[in-house]
Amino acid sequence: MVLLDLADASWFPLAMVVALAVVMYLLYRSMRHEIGKIRTPAEGGKPDDGVDR
């Protein structure tokens, strides 16, 4: 049986960065519609949050 030392491979950190970038891109793709729904009140305007104070 051959033991694969992946942690010692010189390409492993690069592969981890690429994998993390792919995961973040897929997360963005799945959430971009929800992010587009976010609306902020106009500058200087009173927010209409419907909370009694």
C-alpha positions as protocol buffer text, in pm:
chain_id: "A"
residue {
  index: 1
  type: MET
  ca { x: 0 y: 0 z: 0 }
}
residue {
  index: 2
  type: VAL
  ca { x: 135 y: 339 z: -100 }
}
residue {
  index: 3
  type: LEU
  ca { x: 95 y: 624 z: 145 }
}
residue {
  index: 4
  type: LEU
  ca { x: 5 y: 948 z: -30 }
}
residue {
  index: 5
  type: ASP
  ca { x: 145 y: 1249 z: 151 }
}
residue {
  index: 6
  type: LEU
  ca { x: -96 y: 1513 z: 21 }
}
residue {
  index: 7
  type: ALA
  ca { x: -8 y: 1765 z: 290 }
}
residue {
  index: 8
  type: ASP
  ca { x: 357 y: 1766 z: 175 }
}
residue {
  index: 9
  type: ALA
  ca { x: 276 y: 1816 z: -191 }
}
residue {
  index: 10
  type: SER
  ca { x: 375 y: 2158 z: -323 }
}
residue {
  index: 11
  type: TRP
  ca { x: 49 y: 2192 z: -520 }
}
residue {
  index: 12
  type: PHE
  ca { x: -180 y: 2120 z: -224 }
}
residue {
  index: 13
  type: PRO
  ca { x: -209 y: 2480 z: -92 }
}
residue {
  index: 14
  type: LEU
  ca { x: -292 y: 2603 z: -442 }
}
residue {
  index: 15
  type: ALA
  ca { x: -555 y: 2331 z: -480 }
}
residue {
  index: 16
  type: MET
  ca { x: -711 y: 2435 z: -148 }
}
residue {
  index: 17
  type: VAL
  ca { x: -727 y: 2800 z: -258 }
}
residue {
  index: 18
  type: VAL
  ca { x: -885 y: 2702 z: -589 }
}
residue {
  index: 19
  type: ALA
  ca { x: -1137 y: 2475 z: -413 }
}
residue {
  index: 20
  type: LEU
  ca { x: -1228 y: 2755 z: -170 }
}
residue {
  index: 21
  type: ALA
  ca { x: -1272 y: 3000 z: -459 }
}
residue {
  index: 22
  type: VAL
  ca { x: -1504 y: 2755 z: -637 }
}
residue {
  index: 23
  type: VAL
  ca { x: -1712 y: 2709 z: -322 }
}
residue {
  index: 24
  type: MET
  ca { x: -1740 y: 3085 z: -269 }
}
residue {
  index: 25
  type: TYR
  ca { x: -1839 y: 3138 z: -634 }
}
residue {
  index: 26
  type: LEU
  ca { x: -2110 y: 2872 z: -607 }
}
residue {
  index: 27
  type: LEU
  ca { x: -2236 y: 3033 z: -285 }
}
residue {
  index: 28
  type: TYR
  ca { x: -2251 y: 3371 z: -459 }
}
residue {
  index: 29
  type: ARG
  ca { x: -2439 y: 3220 z: -754 }
}
residue {
  index: 30
  type: SER
  ca { x: -2696 y: 3066 z: -522 }
}
residue {
  index: 31
  type: MET
  ca { x: -2745 y: 3384 z: -315 }
}
residue {
  index: 32
  type: ARG
  ca { x: -2726 y: 3661 z: -577 }
}
residue {
  index: 33
  type: HIS
  ca { x: -3104 y: 3669 z: -627 }
}
residue {
  index: 34
  type: GLU
  ca { x: -3159 y: 3711 z: -252 }
}
residue {
  index: 35
  type: ILE
  ca { x: -2887 y: 3975 z: -229 }
}
residue {
  index: 36
  type: GLY
  ca { x: -3058 y: 4167 z: -511 }
}
residue {
  index: 37
  type: LYS
  ca { x: -3377 y: 4191 z: -302 }
}
residue {
  index: 38
  type: ILE
  ca { x: -3206 y: 4393 z: -29 }
}
residue {
  index: 39
  type: ARG
  ca { x: -3318 y: 4756 z: -33 }
}
residue {
  index: 40
  type: THR
  ca { x: -3187 y: 5033 z: 191 }
}
residue {
  index: 41
  type: PRO
  ca { x: -3370 y: 5356 z: 268 }
}
residue {
  index: 42
  type: ALA
  ca { x: -3266 y: 5669 z: 79 }
}
residue {
  index: 43
  type: GLU
  ca { x: -2998 y: 5886 z: 233 }
}
residue {
  index: 44
  type: GLY
  ca { x: -3148 y: 6108 z: 505 }
}
residue {
  index: 45
  type: GLY
  ca { x: -3483 y: 5934 z: 486 }
}
residue {
  index: 46
  type: LYS
  ca { x: -3660 y: 5779 z: 780 }
}
residue {
  index: 47
  type: PRO
  ca { x: -3656 y: 5398 z: 763 }
}
residue {
  index: 48
  type: ASP
  ca { x: -4001 y: 5244 z: 750 }
}
residue {
  index: 49
  type: ASP
  ca { x: -3943 y: 4942 z: 969 }
}
residue {
  index: 50
  type: GLY
  ca { x: -4291 y: 4929 z: 1123 }
}
residue {
  index: 51
  type: VAL
  ca { x: -4161 y: 4905 z: 1479 }
}
residue {
  index: 52
  type: ASP
  ca { x: -4345 y: 5098 z: 1751 }
}
residue {
  index: 53
  type: ARG
  ca { x: -4108 y: 5289 z: 1974 }
}
